[in-house]
Amino acid sequence: MIQSNSRFDSIAEAVRYIVDTMPIGYKFHGNDLKRFVVKLKPDAEFCHVDSCLRPLRKWCKHKVVNIGAKHLSHYMRVA
């Protein structure tokens, strides 16, 4: 799903690309999202998980839903 030779200018761009390429019904955790972002944008290695979740909640809120408690960061792609 993730190609490591891609380059992105921001974490938000990488998050949007990741969500767009996920299959519908794919379940993931916030730490999984950060690992995917680091594969696309290696200089994000030391960012916090929330730095990846903020753009997810802002730009991809119609494509993902939180499954379970919010503090657990479990998400599923729905659209």
Beta strands, then each sheet from edge to edge (+ up, - down):
strand 1: 27-29
strand 2: 64-66
strand 3: 74-77
sheet 1: 1+ 3- 2+
end
